[in-house]
Amino acid sequence: MRSAYGRSIFEPHLPLILGRDISGEVAALGASVRSLSVGQEVFGALHPTAIRGTYADYAILSEDELAPKPVAVTHVEASAIPFAALTAWRALKGSARISEGQRVLVVGGGGAVGFAAIQLSVAAGCHVTATCGSQSIGRVLAAGAEQAVDYTAEDLELAIKGKFDAVLDTIGAPETERISINFLKRGGHYMTLQGEAASLADRYGLAIGLPLATAILLKKQIQYRYSHGIEYWWTYMRADSEGLDEIRRLSEAGKLKMPVEKTFPITQVREAHKAKDERHIPGKIVLELD
């Protein structure tokens, strides 16, 4: 977003406040809010297209974008969870509707969404295989994956055996899409985070870009349903009170964790972004308010 991704939506509203995840204390309530109270500790995430972000002393969120903070985790830990976990939850529970005993493949299990997806699938009683870089193998296995495949050193098509009920592809490159779809059983679900709606809207404007993206998605859905017998989805994070409540319960039980690599004071946003841009810090960074 800082580099103009999503400009078709955000440019008319500049300057923006960035940030989606949040953990803090309720300072004030709208008249219709019933489930939360002033002073309560909460966590949550804004919708991807929100204009007023969370890099701020105060943030405005709707009731369904927040839930009570898990008591067992700190605000720093809680703030790293919601957006990534809700993205994974929507794909696995909303689109694929995974259930106990199914096989799930997570492409890119070392990233935040992939790591959340592994833990959500394991909690649902699924058998999980994940691809990741060599530095993430131990963490992915510790999260409950039965197999972790180093994509930098192994041929995925040889290393991974059997067919899957669902594939979440967090990489979304043409090659990972091809490989992933061939791993699916008939009736399985392929979900990618790399949908083309935002990029096409940025390139051609909302009026042309969004209908074009819809046509491309529909064509792929029909194509793969006919050729492979599978369901094809572009997946995005959306506020979901049911999903956030499940994420809260799993976090409380220690079944969903998002390791925080480093914290920065909120006054050092520039330095935090630079550290991520230059890949100095592989894991989650959290901005802290004093």
N, C-alpha and C positions, 0 to 999 in steps of 0.2 A: 504493500500500500504506500509506503514511504517513497517508493520508486515509481508510483503512478499505476500500479496494478489496481484495476477496478475504477479507473478514472471516469468512465462513462457514468458511474453512479456518484462518485465522491467529488469530482472536480467542481460542480456547481456549489458545493458546500464548504470549500476551503476557507480558512484553515481548519484542518481536522484535529481531533484528539485521538491518537492511536490507542491501542490496547483493547483486549477482549476479556481476558480472565480477571477475576477479582476475588479477594477474600477480605472481609472487614466487618464493621459493625453498622447496624441500621441507625441512621441519624434522623430520618423523618419518613413518614408514610403518606401515600395518597389516601383519599377518603374511602376507596373501595377495597383496600388491601385487608385481608382477613387472616392470612396464615402466618404473618410475621409481626414482630413488635419492635418498638424503638429500644435500642441497646442490645438487641439480639445479634450474636455472631453468625454470619452467613457467608456462603461462597456461591459462585456462579459464573456465568459468561454471557456477554452480549451477543446478539445475532451478528453474522458477518457483515451485514450492510449498515450497522448502526453508525451514526455520525459522531455522537459524543462518546469517546472511548473511556478507558479506565486508567490511563496515565494521568491521574489527577487526585487531589485530596478528597473530592466528592464525585461520585458517579451516580447516574440515574439508570435504574434497571426496572423492568416490569416484574411482577410477582412471580411469573412462571420462569424467569431467568435466574432465580435464587432459591437456595435451600439452606436449612440450618447447617453450619459448618460441622464436619465430623469432630467430635470432642477429642478423638485420639490423635489428631494431627494439628500442627501449628498453622498460623495464617500463611506463612511462607510456603509450606508444603501444600496446603489446600489450594492456594492460588495457581499452582502449576497443573491442576487436575482438570478443571471443567471443560474447556473448549476441546481439547484433544479427546477426552473420554466421551463427550457427547457426540463428537464426529464419528468415533468408532461405534458407539451405541446405536446411532441412527442407521449406520450401514448394516450392522450385524443383527440388531433386533427389529429395526423398522423395515429394512428391505429384505434381508435374507431370512429373518425370523428363525435364527439358529436355535437348536434344542439339544438336549442331552444325548450324547452318543454320536453326534455328527462330527465330521472331519472338517477342519477349517485351516486354510492356508493364508498366512499373513505375509505379503511381500513388502519388505521394509519394516521388519519388526523392531529395529533399533531406534526408530524415530518415535516421537511422542504419540501420534495416533496409532501406529503399529504396536507400540508397547502396551498402550491401553487396550487395544483389540485383543492381544494375547490374553491379558488378565480377565477381560470380560468373557471371552470364549471359554477359558478354563473354569471360571466361576459358574458358567452355564452347563458344565459337564461335557464339553467338547474335547476332541483330540486335536491338538494344535501343532502345526508345522510352521516355521517362520524362516524367512531369509533375512540376512543382516550382514554387516561388515564384521571382520574378525574381532574388533574391539568390543562388540556387543554380544558375542556368543554366550558368555557366562551369564550375563544379565537376562538374556532371553530365556535360557534354560531354567534359571532360578525363578522366573515369572510363571513357569509351568508348561512351557512348550516341550513337546516330546521329542522334537527334532529341530535343531537350528542349523541352517545351511549357510556357509560363508559364500556369498555370491561373487566375491573377488577371487576365490581360489577353486571353486567347484562349479561343475556344469549342472545347473539346476535340473535340467531334464533327465539327467542320469542319477543325481543324488536323491531326488524326491520320488518316492514310490506311491503308487495307488492313485485313486481319484478322490476328489473333495466335494463336499456339499456347498461350500462357500469359499470364495477367494476375495480378500480385501487387498487391493493393489494400491499401496500408498505412493508408489513411484510413478505409475501411469505412463511409462514410455511404450512405444509401439511393440518393442520386443517383450517387455514384461506382460503386456496385454495378451500377446499371442501365446506365450508360454502358459500364462495363468488360465486362459480359456480352455486350452487343451488338457489341463489338469482337472477340469470339472466333470462331475457326473451329469447325465441328462437330468434336467430339472434343477440343476445347481444355479447359484447366483454369483455373478462377477460384479464387483463394485470397485470403482476407481475414484480417487480423490481429484483426478486431473480432468474434470469435465471442461468443456470448451465454452461455456456460456459467458464467463467474464472476459476471456481473451477475445472472443468474437464481438462482444458488445463494445469493448475498448477499441477494436479495430474499425468497426462499421457503424458504431452508435447503437443505442438501445433499440431503436425502431426496426433496424435491419438485423442487428447481431443476435438478439434473443430469438426471433422466429427462425433464423438460420440455425442456431444452436439446437433448437427444438427439433428441427427437421433432421439434423445430423444424428441426434440421439435416437429419434424414432427409427431412422434407417438402420442404425446399428442394432437396435433392439429386435427389429424384424429379421435382419440378416442372421444374427446369432441364434435366435429362436428357431429359425428354419434350418440352419446348417449344423448347429450343435445341440439344439434342444435346451438352451440355457437362457436365464434372464440376465440382462445387461443393464447396469445402473451407473449414473454419475451420482456421487454422494456428497452431501454438504452438511455442515453443522447447522442445526436448528434448535432453538430453545424448546425444551421438552421437560416438563415438570416431573413426569413419571421416570424418565431416564435419569435426570439429575438426582432424584430421590434414591434410585437404585445405586447410582454411583456413590452417593453419600453413605448408604448402608454398607457397600463393599469396602469403601475406604475406612469406615469405622471398624470393620471386622479385620482389617489388615490384608484384604484380598485385592486391593487396587491401590498401587503406589506409583508416584511419578517422581523419581529422584531429581532433586534440585542440585545442579552443578555449582552455581555461584549466585550470590545476590549483589545488587548494586543499589545505592540510594537512588531515589527517583530523580534527583538532581543530575544524575549521571546517565541519563537515557542515551545520549550520543555515544558514550563509551561502551555501554552495554550492546547497542546495535553494531558498533564497529567490531566488538569481540565476536559476535555471531557471524557478521559478514566475512570476517577473515578466518573463520573456523578455528579460533583459538579455544573455544569452549564447546564441546560436542553436545552436552546435555542442556537441561532447562536453565534459563536465567530468570530470576524473579527480581522485580523492582520493589524496594521497600520504602514505605513512608515512615518518618520518625514519629 
